[in-house]
Amino acid sequence: MNQKNQIDRGLAKAIIHKLGSFGTPPEFGIEYFSVGLENYLNVIENEYLEDILKYNLSSFKLITGNYGGGKTHFLYLIRNISWQHNYATSYVSLSPTECPFDRLELVYKKVVSSMTPPLTHNILDAQWDVGIEAFLKHWYADVKGVRNIVGKIKNLESSSFTNALKGAVMSLVSDDEEEFNGIMQWLKGEEVPRELRLRYRISERIDRTTAFRMLRSLVQFVNSIGYSGLILLFDEAERGMSISSTRDKRRALDNLRQLVDECGNSRLPGAMFFYAVPDENLLLEGSGGVYEALKQRLRSSFTRINPMGVKINLEDIGIQPREFLQKLGLKLAQIFEYAYDVELDRDVISHSIESVITAALELQALDISYRRIFVIGIVEGFQHIRENKMMIGRTDAEQILRSTVKMLSDREKEEVEKEEF
């Protein structure tokens, strides 16, 4: 297959291992096996990353799709495209215990701990650090020697945030690692000694009452120091939601409504928020003011014709399931061949993919996407073909996928029990 020279072998093997384990996307290399997302991505790139956000505007999009239906994959693709246009990014996996959306102070902490400058190198070839410490050091390395570096940090909403950032930069200038680390603790939402806050005129704490202001200040900072902006990727990665109770849900929805409304003003320059959920009904089912207010804001669909729409539905990408899986299977076969330095028989591959597609579409569980079932099954199928040099028939495919569905269900049950206890 003639595209094998386009992918690093180590990356190819990393992709196959990640997909073959649980069907979840690897952080890098997803562009090699993406199918059917071009229309959405082109509009996001042309209408927002290259245009609207450059005018210091902001936007919010809601991404919907079944469990295992490609939401995380889509977020990673957006992140990669954003880096090409000089945007900083932060991918945040929401969860009931560590990062529920009803507690914005915890969301803020996850955002700053996941901040990443635009990456251009292969992740497998170099050290990759995330978080606001690495982000600041990366920026400082780029501007070191420029006059009045500290003066670039201005017009931020929070004076405490401004003073902390200026103090952090001055500690980098003076090569004072201990002082830098102390200030970083505050910027990461941790408690710091009173004398440090006094020394740098940091009068606020980062808590529930200030989290939104700090998030806005972070966006303003990134925009002010030469990046195109900040792309925030919120992922309700579990089958359920990160919100555990009705009261928490109302608070989370009110936070979300406020975030959507904030995107209409100039306090979030160059920012774009993507919020991925497994089922929009989990988010919007309910009665009362906050539900109705959010439904009204999120009802429009994002399309090529209507790029101002909010909802991006990954179950509706204009390709029928069988055609989607055929294209995906062939792309994964190319990656598999290079990962293991083999040349698989074309007819064997083609017929095996068809067998696994048929089994995946028939055996898909109601709450697990056929895409995830297929991905895990086809990687196992490729391993069988490599070892036995034989085609995967209908019976073999059904047996492989039944064990795949059971593995996914058992794993999900373990995660639910872990959250409960």
N, C-alpha and C positions, 0 to 999 in steps of 0.2 A: 504494500500500500504506500503510495508515493508521498504521503505527508509525514513519514516517520522522522525525517531529518529536521523537522520543525520543532521538535520537543526534546528537551533534555531527558536522558534516560532515567536519571535519579528522580526527576519530577514525575515522569511517567509511572515509575514503580510506586511512588508515594500516592499518586492518584488512585491507582488500582487497589492498593492496600486499604486506603481510606474508604473508598466506595464499596469494596468487597466485604468490609467488616460490618458496617451498619447502614450503608447507603447514604451517609451524610457527606456533603461536599468538602473537599480539602480547601484550605484557605487560598491556595494558589494553583494555577493551572486549569481553572474551570472553563476558561475560554476555549480549551481544546475539545470540550464535549458539550458545549451549549447548543441547544436546539430551539428555534422558534421564538426567541426573545428579542430578535433584532429590531422589530418595529417599536416596541416599548423603549428599548435602550437608545435607539436613534433619536426619538422624540425628547427623551430626558437630556441627552447630550446636546442636541441642537437648540432646543427651546429654553433649557434651563442652564446647564453648565457653561455653554458658550454664549449665552445671551442674558436672560433675565437676572440671574444671580450676579452677573458682572456689573449690573446697575445698582448694586447694594440692596437688592430686594431679597425676598426669602419665599420658601414654599414648603408645603406639607403634602405627602402622599401616603395613602393607606394601601398596603399590599395584602391581598387575601389569597388563600390557597389551602388545599387539604394538607393534613399532616404528611410530611414527606413529599409535598408537591412542588418543591423548588424555591421556597421563599428565601432560605439562607443562601442558596446558589445565586439567586437574583441580586440579593444585597451585596454579595462579594463582587459580582460583575459591575454593579454601580460603583462600588469602592474603587475597583481597578480603573474604570473610565475616569472617575473623579481625579485620581492621581495624575493621569495624563494631562489634565487641565489645571494642575497646580493647586488642587484643593487638599486641605488636611481632612482626615476622616476619623470617625470613632464608631466602631461596631460594638453594640451593647446587647448581650443576651439577657433578656429579662427572665426572672424566675421568682416564685413566691417567697423564697427564703432570703436570697441575697440581693435581689433587685426588683421589687415590685413597683409598678408605676404609680401607686398611690403614695409612695415615699420618695419625693423628688430629690431629697438630700442623698439618698442611696443611688438614685439614677445619676445625679451629678458626679458622685464618686466613681461610678463605673465609666462615665464618659471620659473623665480626665485620666483614668488609669488605662484607657484603651486608645488614647489619642495617637495618631500616626501621621507623620509628614508624608508628602507625596513620595512613594517609593518607585524607583526605576530599575533596581537590580533584581536579580533572581534570588528569591528567598533562600534557596538551597546553597547559594554561593557566598553569602555574607551574614553576619550577625544582624538580627532584626530585633530592635528594642521598641517597645510601645510605652505609652504613658507620658504625662506632662513633663517629667524630668528629661526623658530622652528627647522629647519634642523641643524643649527649650535649648538643650545642648546642641541639637541638630541646627536649629535656627541660628544660635550664637556662632557656631562654627562657620556658617555661611556669611555672616555680617561682621565677623571679628575684624577689627581694624577700621571699620566705618565710624565716622565721627558721630558723637551723640547718639549712641545706640539706645540708651535709656529714653531719650526724647521721642522715640518712635512709639512708645507705649503711652497713648493718650486717648482722651475722649471715651473712656470706659465708664459704664454706669456706676460701678462700685469703686469708691475711692480705696477701700481696703484691698480689693483685688488689684487695683492699679499699683498701690504701694508694695504689695507682696511681689508682684512681677518685677517691679523696678529693683527691689531688694535682691531678688534672685539673680537678675542680670548683673548687678554690681558684684555679687559674690562670685559669679563666673569670671568677671573681669579681674577680680583680685585673687582668683584661684582659691577661694575659701570653700572647700567642699563641705565642711561641717555646717557652715552657715546656710549654704545652698540647700542642703538636705533638711535643715530645720524649717526653712520657708516652704519647701515642697510639702512638708507634712500638713501645713495649713491649707495650701492650694489643693491638696488631695482630700480635704474635708476632715482631717484628723485634729485632735486637740494638741495644742502647742503651749509651751510655757508662757506665762503672762509677760515676762520680761522681753521675750522675742516679739510679742504683739506690740508692746509699747515701743520697742526700738524701731520698728518699721511702720508705726502708726496704723496698725491693723485693728480696727475697732469692732469689726463684725465677726460672728461665728458663721460657719456654713452649716445651716440647719434647715428645718422645714420652712421657716419663714423667709429665709434668704436664698434658697436654692435656685429659684427661677432667676433672680437678679444675677447670681453668680454665673449661671448658664449663659445668660445674655452677655455678660461681661466677657466670658470666655470666647464667644462668637465674635464679639467686637475686637478683642485682642488679636485673634487669628487673622481677621480681615485687615487690621491696621498695620501688620508687620510684613505685608507683601504677598501673602497667599491669596488665592482667589476667594477663599471662604472656607467654611467648615461643613462637611456632610455628615449628618448623624443618622446611624442605621440602627433602629431599635427592633429587636427580633424576639417575639414571643415564641421561642423555639420549641417549647413543650407542646404536647397535644392539647392541654388546657390553657388557661391564662395564668399570668403571674399574680392575679388578684384573687384573694381567697375568700373574702366575705362581702356581703352586700354593702356594708358601710365603706369598706376599703374600695370596692368597685366604684361607688359614687364619687369618692375622692379622686380615684384614678381617672375617671371619665372627666371630672372637672379639670384636672391637670391637663388632660389631652385637649379638651375644649379650649382652655387658655392658650395652649401651645399653638393650636390651629389659628386662633385669633391673633396671636403675636406675629404670625407670618404675614399679616397684612400691614404691618408698620415697619419703620426703619430701624427698630432696635435689634434686629437680627440680620445685619448686613451680610449678604453672601452665604446664607445658611439654607440648607435643605434638609428636611426631616423625612425619613421613611420609617413607617411603623408597620411591621409585618405581623399578621395575626392568622391563626389556623382557620378561624371561622368568624366572620364579622358579626354573626348573630350572638356569639358569646360576648362580644363587646357591646352590642347595641340593644339586646333584648332587655326590656324593662319599661317601666312607665315613670313619668315625672319629668320635671323641667330639664335636668341634666341630660337625660336620654334623648329627649326631643331636640334639644339644642344641638347635640352632637350629630344626631341623625341628619338634621338639616344641613350641617356643614359637610358631611361625608357622603351625601347621596349621589353626587355626580360621578360618572365613570370617565376615567382617563383613557383617551384613544388618540390615534394620530390626528384625527379630525378635531378632537376636543382636548388639547393638551392641558387646558386649565382644569379638567376634571380631577377628582381626588382619588377615586378607587381604581387600583390596578389589580385586575383579576387574573391570576396565573393559571386558572383552569380554562380560560378563554383566550388562547393565543393564536387561534385561527388554523390550527393543525389538528386533524383527527388523531385519537390516541394511537392507533396502529402505525400511522405514518410517522408520528413523533418517535415512537419506540424503535422503528426501523432505522431512522436517521441516528438516533442516540446509540443504538447497538453497533452500527458500523463505525462510529467515531470511537467508541470504547474499544472496539476490536483493534483499531489502529494503535491506540495507546498501549493496549495489552501486548501487541506484537513487539513494540519497541522496548517496553519494560522488560520483557523476557528474551529479547533478541531472537524471536521466532518468526516464521512465515507460515501462517495458517492457511489451509485450503479454502479458497473463496466459496465454493459450493457448500462445504461443511459449515462455514461461518454463517452463510446466508440462511440455510435451512435450520440451523440451530437457533438463530435469532428469531425466526418465525415461530418455532416451537415454544420458546420462552415467552414471546409476546402473547401467544394464544393462552398459555397457562396463566400469565400475569393478569390478563384482562378477565379471565374466568374466576381466578382465586382471590382477587383483590378484596381486602377487608373494607368494610364501609368507612372506617375512619383512618385507614392507611392508604396513601396514594399508590396507585398501580405503578407509578414511576419508581418509587423507592423499592418496591418488591421486585420489579424488573431489573434494576441496577444491581442489586445484591445477587440475584439469581444468575444474571448473564455473566458476571465476573466468575462465579463458581463454575458456570458452564464452560467458559474459556479455559479454565484450569483443567477440566475434564478432557477437553479437546486436545490440549497440549500434551497431557499424559497418555491418553489412550488413542489419539488420532482417529477418533470416531465422532460421528454426528450426534448431537443431543436430540433425541426423539421426544415425542409428545409425553410419553410416560415418564421419561427421565426428567423432563422439564417440570412436570407436575410434582414429582417427588422433591426436587430441589426447592421449588417455590413453597410447597407446604411447610418444609422445615424453616424456610425464610420467614414466612408469616408467623410461625410459632415463636421463632427467635425474637422478632420485633415485638410481638405481644408480651412475651415474658419480660423483655427488657423494659418495656413501658410500665408494666406492673411493678417491677422493682423500683423504678424511679418514682412512681406514685407513692409506694409504701415508704420510700426514703423521705419524701416530702412530708408525709403525715406523721412519721415518728422521728 
